[in-house]
Amino acid sequence: MKNIYLFIDESGGGNPKSSKSECYIVCGCLVLDNKRDEIKIKADQIKFKYWSRTDVIFHSKEIGRKEGDFKILKDKKIAVEFYKDLFNFLSSSSLQLFIALVDQKKALNENWNSQKVYKETADTVIRNFILSLIAIGEVRGKLMIESATAEKDFIYHKTAGFYLSNGINNLGISFKEVQDVLTEVSFVTKKNHDIEEQIADLMAYGAKLKFIKKKQTEMNPYQLGILKIMNSKLFKMHPDTGARKKKYYEQIDSFKIVP
């Protein structure tokens, strides 16, 4: 039986009233267990090539600002080579994305608070994960959430618990079916250095670029590359998908903007 992981990372402030960001983003990175070692090895090879160590964290903000470990990117020759290696790594990695994004301006107009923002995004990504697991069948799904605040962690735990206890009634999915496929919900920290969490962070930046509809002529090479890869890794249903799987896959909105 295959194990499938969904690593969840967030970007932006959750409170529409105080957020300085246009959007709040939750990115879920879906990966098969048997692909995890391969992905980590490729990432570590890049890290060792440029820093002679592997504990470097791929963090989009630092890469974009060329700060911290990524101040080496101020050298244009190194930057060009690093971007090429990073984009080749991301493009070749076997993973798919589920993204939920809150338009903070609209959320503020509808009087959403941080709890509502967290609830809507958590529900979207977790529901998508469950639908993908049900469609595949005979799998064990492991939900890995980067621990943040007690409030946010509680909402994720409560959302997963709801589906484990109630199923998805409008699609005829019982709680027992959900329990059969969603077998683990874990909270991890950045200290785990999970490469999947780092990829989710990079792809969340691509989601932001897609949301703000920044013109390609105004983007730098890093932004162009991340946006292109993010779009290519969004979950898409194969045209030849059979009727049983299609019933569930067609319910998945892999880039959902709320409200």
KEKE-3310 file (N, C-alpha, C; in steps of 0.2 Angstrom, whole numbers, plus 5000, padded with zeros to 4 digits):
npx = (5004:5003:5011:5006:5010:5005:5012:5010:5012:5012:5009:5010:5000:4987:4976:4964:4963:4975:4984:4998:4999:4993:4987:4983:4991:4989:4999:4999:5009:5010:5016:5023:5028:5039:5046:5052:5065:5073:5070:5075:5088:5092:5090:5099:5111:5111:5112:5124:5133:5133:5135:5143:5137:5122:5112:5105:5091:5079:5071:5059:5058:5071:5078:5073:5076:5090:5097:5104:5109:5108:5114:5125:5119:5120:5130:5130:5133:5134:5121:5113:5117:5113:5099:5095:5099:5090:5077:5077:5078:5066:5056:5058:5055:5044:5029:5014:5002:4991:4983:4976:4970:4967:4959:4963:4958:4945:4941:4942:4932:4921:4921:4929:4938:4954:4952:4942:4949:4959:4951:4944:4954:4961:4951:4949:4961:4963:4952:4954:4965:4960:4950:4958:4965:4954:4950:4962:4963:4966:4977:4988:4986:4996:4995:5005:5008:5015:5019:5012:5004:4995:4981:4980:4985:4975:4964:4967:4968:4955:4948:4953:4949:4935:4932:4936:4927:4915:4915:4912:4898:4890:4896:4894:4904:4909:4913:4920:4927:4935:4943:4950:4959:4965:4977:4986:4989:5000:5010:5023:5040:5050:5063:5064:5068:5062:5061:5050:5042:5049:5049:5035:5035:5042:5033:5022:5025:5025:5012:5007:5012:5004:4991:4992:4994:5005:5014:5023:5034:5038:5044:5057:5070:5070:5057:5049:5053:5048:5034:5031:5034:5026:5013:5014:5014:5002:4989:4981:4968:4970:4966:4962:4957:4948:4930:4926:4937:4937:4925:4928:4940:4936:4931:4940:4948:4962:4968:4962:4953:4948:4938)
npy = (4994:5011:5026:5042:5059:5075:5090:5105:5122:5140:5157:5174:5186:5181:5189:5199:5212:5217:5213:5216:5211:5207:5195:5179:5164:5146:5132:5116:5103:5089:5072:5057:5044:5035:5044:5053:5052:5054:5067:5074:5071:5077:5090:5092:5090:5102:5112:5108:5110:5124:5129:5120:5113:5105:5110:5122:5132:5133:5147:5157:5171:5175:5171:5179:5192:5191:5188:5183:5167:5167:5178:5176:5176:5189:5190:5189:5179:5168:5168:5166:5153:5146:5148:5141:5128:5126:5128:5117:5107:5108:5107:5094:5087:5075:5079:5087:5101:5109:5123:5136:5152:5167:5182:5196:5209:5207:5199:5207:5216:5208:5206:5196:5187:5182:5168:5164:5165:5156:5144:5143:5141:5130:5120:5119:5114:5102:5095:5094:5085:5074:5070:5067:5056:5047:5045:5038:5027:5013:5018:5026:5041:5055:5069:5083:5096:5112:5118:5132:5144:5141:5144:5142:5129:5122:5124:5117:5104:5102:5103:5093:5083:5084:5079:5066:5061:5064:5062:5066:5071:5076:5070:5057:5051:5041:5043:5032:5028:5039:5038:5027:5031:5043:5043:5049:5063:5076:5088:5098:5106:5119:5116:5103:5103:5098:5095:5096:5105:5116:5117:5120:5132:5140:5138:5144:5157:5158:5157:5169:5178:5174:5177:5192:5195:5200:5208:5199:5206:5214:5206:5198:5186:5175:5176:5174:5161:5154:5156:5150:5136:5134:5135:5124:5113:5113:5103:5093:5085:5070:5068:5056:5050:5038:5035:5032:5038:5051:5056:5061:5068:5079:5087:5094:5109:5116:5128:5138:5153:5163:5175)
npz = (5000:4996:5002:5004:5005:5011:5012:5021:5019:5023:5018:5021:5030:5041:5046:5040:5044:5048:5040:5029:5017:5000:5000:5008:5008:5007:5004:4998:4996:4987:4988:4983:4994:4990:4982:4990:4995:4983:4979:4990:4990:4977:4980:4991:4984:4976:4986:4992:4982:4981:4994:5001:5011:5018:5026:5022:5020:5008:5005:4999:5001:5005:4995:4984:4989:4990:5002:5018:5017:5004:4999:4990:4978:4973:4965:4948:4939:4947:4951:4939:4936:4948:4948:4937:4941:4952:4946:4937:4946:4953:4942:4938:4949:4956:4960:4966:4967:4979:4981:4991:4992:5000:4996:5003:5003:4999:5009:5020:5017:5019:5032:5037:5050:5057:5060:5052:5040:5041:5043:5031:5021:5026:5026:5012:5007:5014:5011:4997:4997:5003:4994:4983:4988:4990:4977:4972:4980:4991:4998:5010:5017:5023:5032:5034:5043:5045:5060:5068:5076:5091:5089:5075:5073:5080:5072:5060:5065:5070:5058:5050:5059:5058:5045:5046:5055:5049:5035:5018:5014:5003:4992:4994:5002:5015:5033:5037:5025:5024:5035:5031:5022:5026:5036:5045:5054:5056:5065:5061:5063:5057:5060:5056:5043:5031:5014:5007:5013:5011:4997:4996:5001:4991:4980:4985:4983:4970:4968:4973:4964:4953:4958:4959:4947:4940:4927:4915:4909:4919:4928:4936:4932:4942:4947:4935:4933:4944:4944:4932:4935:4946:4940:4932:4941:4948:4953:4940:4932:4922:4905:4901:4913:4922:4925:4939:4946:4941:4946:4958:4956:4948:4957:4963:4966:4962:4963:4972:4975:4988:4998)
capx = (5000:5007:5010:5006:5011:5004:5015:5007:5015:5008:5013:5006:4997:4980:4971:4963:4963:4981:4989:5001:5000:4987:4984:4986:4991:4991:5001:5000:5014:5008:5022:5023:5033:5045:5049:5054:5072:5075:5069:5079:5095:5093:5090:5105:5116:5112:5115:5131:5137:5134:5137:5147:5133:5115:5107:5103:5084:5076:5066:5058:5059:5078:5081:5071:5080:5097:5100:5106:5113:5107:5118:5129:5116:5122:5135:5126:5135:5131:5113:5110:5118:5109:5092:5095:5099:5084:5072:5078:5076:5058:5053:5059:5052:5037:5025:5008:5001:4985:4983:4971:4972:4962:4960:4963:4954:4938:4940:4940:4925:4916:4922:4932:4944:4960:4950:4938:4954:4962:4946:4942:4960:4962:4946:4950:4967:4962:4947:4957:4969:4955:4947:4963:4966:4949:4951:4967:4961:4971:4983:4988:4988:4999:4995:5010:5007:5020:5016:5013:5001:4990:4975:4980:4985:4969:4959:4969:4966:4948:4946:4954:4944:4928:4931:4937:4921:4909:4915:4910:4891:4887:4899:4893:4910:4908:4918:4925:4931:4940:4948:4954:4964:4969:4979:4990:4989:5006:5012:5031:5043:5055:5069:5064:5071:5058:5062:5044:5040:5053:5046:5029:5036:5044:5028:5017:5027:5023:5004:5006:5013:4998:4986:4992:4994:5011:5016:5029:5039:5040:5046:5064:5071:5067:5049:5046:5054:5044:5027:5030:5034:5020:5007:5015:5014:4996:4985:4977:4966:4972:4960:4959:4955:4942:4924:4926:4942:4935:4920:4932:4945:4933:4928:4946:4950:4969:4970:4956:4953:4942:4931)
capy = (5000:5017:5031:5049:5064:5082:5095:5111:5128:5146:5163:5180:5187:5179:5194:5204:5219:5220:5211:5220:5207:5206:5188:5174:5158:5140:5128:5109:5099:5082:5068:5049:5042:5033:5049:5058:5052:5056:5074:5077:5070:5082:5097:5092:5091:5109:5115:5107:5114:5132:5131:5115:5110:5104:5113:5128:5132:5136:5151:5161:5178:5176:5170:5185:5198:5189:5190:5177:5162:5168:5184:5174:5178:5196:5188:5188:5173:5163:5168:5163:5146:5143:5148:5135:5122:5126:5127:5110:5102:5109:5105:5087:5083:5072:5082:5091:5106:5111:5130:5140:5159:5172:5189:5200:5215:5205:5196:5213:5219:5203:5206:5190:5187:5177:5162:5162:5164:5149:5139:5142:5138:5123:5116:5118:5110:5096:5092:5092:5080:5068:5068:5064:5049:5042:5043:5034:5021:5008:5022:5029:5048:5058:5076:5086:5103:5116:5121:5139:5146:5137:5145:5139:5122:5119:5124:5112:5098:5102:5102:5086:5079:5084:5074:5059:5060:5065:5061:5071:5068:5077:5065:5050:5048:5040:5044:5026:5029:5045:5035:5022:5034:5048:5039:5052:5071:5078:5095:5098:5112:5121:5112:5096:5104:5094:5099:5097:5111:5122:5118:5123:5139:5143:5138:5149:5164:5158:5158:5176:5181:5173:5181:5199:5196:5204:5207:5196:5211:5217:5201:5196:5179:5171:5177:5171:5154:5151:5156:5145:5130:5133:5133:5117:5108:5112:5097:5093:5078:5068:5068:5049:5047:5034:5038:5032:5043:5057:5058:5064:5073:5085:5091:5097:5115:5116:5135:5141:5160:5164:5173)
capz = (5000:4995:5007:5000:5010:5009:5016:5020:5021:5023:5017:5022:5037:5041:5049:5035:5046:5050:5035:5024:5011:4996:5000:5012:5004:5009:4998:4999:4991:4987:4985:4985:4999:4987:4979:4994:4995:4977:4980:4995:4987:4972:4984:4994:4979:4974:4992:4993:4976:4982:5001:5004:5017:5016:5030:5019:5019:5002:5007:4994:5002:5006:4988:4981:4992:4990:5008:5021:5013:4997:4996:4985:4971:4970:4959:4942:4936:4952:4951:4933:4937:4953:4946:4932:4944:4956:4942:4934:4951:4954:4936:4937:4955:4956:4965:4964:4972:4980:4984:4993:4993:5002:4994:5009:5002:4999:5015:5024:5015:5021:5039:5040:5054:5055:5061:5046:5034:5042:5042:5024:5018:5029:5023:5005:5005:5017:5007:4991:4998:5004:4987:4979:4991:4989:4970:4970:4983:4993:5000:5016:5017:5029:5032:5037:5044:5048:5066:5069:5082:5094:5086:5068:5073:5082:5066:5056:5069:5070:5051:5048:5063:5055:5039:5049:5059:5045:5028:5013:5013:4997:4987:4997:5005:5023:5038:5037:5019:5025:5040:5028:5018:5029:5042:5050:5054:5061:5065:5061:5063:5052:5061:5052:5037:5026:5008:5004:5016:5007:4990:4996:5002:4985:4976:4987:4980:4963:4968:4974:4958:4949:4960:4958:4939:4938:4920:4914:4907:4925:4932:4936:4930:4947:4947:4930:4933:4950:4942:4927:4938:4950:4936:4929:4946:4950:4951:4935:4930:4916:4901:4901:4919:4922:4928:4946:4949:4938:4950:4964:4954:4946:4963:4966:4963:4964:4964:4974:4978:4992:4996)
cpx = (5004:5006:5011:5006:5008:5007:5012:5011:5011:5012:5008:5003:4990:4975:4970:4964:4970:4986:4991:5001:4993:4983:4987:4985:4993:4993:5002:5004:5013:5014:5021:5029:5040:5048:5053:5062:5076:5075:5074:5086:5097:5094:5097:5111:5117:5115:5122:5136:5138:5136:5141:5144:5126:5110:5104:5095:5082:5070:5065:5060:5067:5081:5079:5075:5088:5100:5101:5111:5113:5110:5123:5126:5117:5127:5131:5127:5133:5124:5110:5111:5114:5101:5091:5095:5092:5078:5072:5076:5069:5054:5053:5056:5045:5033:5019:5006:4993:4986:4977:4973:4966:4964:4958:4958:4946:4936:4938:4933:4919:4917:4924:4937:4949:4957:4946:4943:4957:4958:4945:4948:4962:4957:4947:4956:4966:4957:4949:4961:4965:4952:4952:4965:4961:4949:4956:4965:4967:4978:4983:4990:4990:4999:5000:5010:5012:5017:5017:5010:4996:4983:4975:4980:4979:4964:4961:4967:4959:4945:4947:4950:4937:4927:4932:4931:4915:4909:4914:4903:4889:4890:4898:4899:4909:4914:4923:4929:4937:4945:4952:4960:4968:4971:4983:4989:4995:5007:5020:5033:5048:5062:5069:5068:5068:5059:5055:5041:5043:5050:5039:5029:5038:5038:5022:5019:5025:5015:5003:5007:5007:4992:4986:4993:4999:5013:5022:5035:5042:5043:5054:5065:5068:5060:5046:5047:5049:5037:5026:5029:5028:5014:5008:5013:5007:4992:4981:4975:4968:4966:4957:4957:4948:4936:4924:4931:4939:4929:4923:4936:4942:4931:4934:4948:4957:4972:4964:4957:4947:4943:4929)
cpy = (5006:5022:5038:5054:5071:5086:5102:5117:5134:5152:5169:5180:5185:5183:5199:5211:5222:5217:5216:5217:5207:5200:5184:5167:5152:5135:5121:5106:5092:5077:5061:5048:5039:5038:5054:5058:5055:5064:5077:5076:5075:5089:5097:5093:5099:5113:5114:5110:5121:5134:5126:5112:5109:5106:5120:5127:5136:5140:5157:5169:5180:5176:5177:5191:5197:5191:5183:5173:5164:5175:5183:5176:5185:5195:5186:5181:5167:5162:5165:5155:5142:5143:5142:5129:5121:5125:5120:5105:5102:5106:5097:5083:5081:5074:5086:5096:5107:5118:5133:5147:5163:5179:5193:5206:5213:5202:5201:5216:5214:5202:5199:5191:5182:5170:5159:5161:5157:5143:5137:5139:5131:5118:5114:5113:5103:5092:5089:5085:5073:5065:5064:5057:5044:5040:5038:5027:5017:5012:5024:5036:5051:5065:5079:5093:5107:5120:5128:5141:5141:5137:5141:5132:5119:5119:5118:5105:5097:5100:5095:5081:5078:5079:5067:5057:5060:5063:5067:5069:5070:5073:5058:5047:5047:5042:5038:5026:5034:5042:5030:5025:5039:5045:5043:5060:5073:5085:5095:5105:5113:5117:5105:5097:5100:5098:5100:5104:5117:5123:5121:5130:5143:5143:5143:5156:5164:5159:5165:5180:5180:5177:5189:5200:5201:5203:5204:5201:5214:5212:5200:5188:5174:5171:5173:5163:5150:5151:5151:5138:5129:5131:5126:5111:5108:5106:5097:5086:5076:5067:5061:5046:5044:5037:5038:5038:5050:5060:5063:5070:5079:5089:5095:5104:5117:5123:5139:5148:5161:5171:5175)
cpz = (5000:5000:5003:5006:5007:5014:5015:5023:5020:5021:5017:5028:5036:5043:5043:5037:5047:5045:5030:5017:5007:4997:5005:5008:5008:5004:5001:4994:4992:4984:4988:4990:4996:4983:4983:4995:4989:4977:4984:4993:4982:4975:4987:4990:4977:4980:4993:4988:4978:4989:5004:5010:5014:5021:5028:5018:5013:5004:5002:4995:5002:4999:4984:4983:4991:4996:5012:5017:5006:4994:4991:4978:4969:4965:4953:4939:4940:4952:4945:4934:4942:4951:4941:4936:4948:4952:4939:4940:4952:4948:4936:4943:4954:4961:4962:4969:4972:4984:4985:4995:4995:4999:5000:5009:5002:5006:5020:5023:5018:5029:5042:5045:5053:5056:5055:5040:5035:5041:5035:5020:5020:5026:5016:5003:5008:5013:5000:4992:4999:4998:4983:4982:4990:4981:4968:4973:4985:4995:5007:5016:5023:5028:5037:5037:5048:5054:5067:5076:5085:5091:5079:5068:5075:5076:5061:5059:5068:5063:5049:5052:5060:5049:5041:5053:5055:5038:5024:5011:5006:4991:4989:4999:5013:5027:5038:5031:5020:5030:5037:5024:5021:5036:5047:5049:5059:5060:5066:5061:5058:5053:5058:5046:5031:5020:5005:5006:5012:5000:4990:4997:4995:4980:4978:4984:4973:4963:4969:4968:4953:4951:4958:4951:4937:4931:4920:4912:4914:4930:4931:4934:4936:4948:4941:4930:4938:4947:4937:4930:4942:4946:4933:4934:4949:4948:4945:4933:4923:4911:4900:4908:4919:4926:4935:4949:4947:4943:4956:4962:4952:4951:4966:4962:4966:4965:4965:4977:4982:4996:4989)
residu = (MET:LYS:ASN:ILE:TYR:LEU:PHE:ILE:ASP:GLU:SER:GLY:GLY:GLY:ASN:PRO:LYS:SER:SER:LYS:SER:GLU:CYS:TYR:ILE:VAL:CYS:GLY:CYS:LEU:VAL:LEU:ASP:ASN:LYS:ARG:ASP:GLU:ILE:LYS:ILE:LYS:ALA:ASP:GLN:ILE:LYS:PHE:LYS:TYR:TRP:SER:ARG:THR:ASP:VAL:ILE:PHE:HIS:SER:LYS:GLU:ILE:GLY:ARG:LYS:GLU:GLY:ASP:PHE:LYS:ILE:LEU:LYS:ASP:LYS:LYS:ILE:ALA:VAL:GLU:PHE:TYR:LYS:ASP:LEU:PHE:ASN:PHE:LEU:SER:SER:SER:SER:LEU:GLN:LEU:PHE:ILE:ALA:LEU:VAL:ASP:GLN:LYS:LYS:ALA:LEU:ASN:GLU:ASN:TRP:ASN:SER:GLN:LYS:VAL:TYR:LYS:GLU:THR:ALA:ASP:THR:VAL:ILE:ARG:ASN:PHE:ILE:LEU:SER:LEU:ILE:ALA:ILE:GLY:GLU:VAL:ARG:GLY:LYS:LEU:MET:ILE:GLU:SER:ALA:THR:ALA:GLU:LYS:ASP:PHE:ILE:TYR:HIS:LYS:THR:ALA:GLY:PHE:TYR:LEU:SER:ASN:GLY:ILE:ASN:ASN:LEU:GLY:ILE:SER:PHE:LYS:GLU:VAL:GLN:ASP:VAL:LEU:THR:GLU:VAL:SER:PHE:VAL:THR:LYS:LYS:ASN:HIS:ASP:ILE:GLU:GLU:GLN:ILE:ALA:ASP:LEU:MET:ALA:TYR:GLY:ALA:LYS:LEU:LYS:PHE:ILE:LYS:LYS:LYS:GLN:THR:GLU:MET:ASN:PRO:TYR:GLN:LEU:GLY:ILE:LEU:LYS:ILE:MET:ASN:SER:LYS:LEU:PHE:LYS:MET:HIS:PRO:ASP:THR:GLY:ALA:ARG:LYS:LYS:LYS:TYR:TYR:GLU:GLN:ILE:ASP:SER:PHE:LYS:ILE:VAL:PRO)
# end
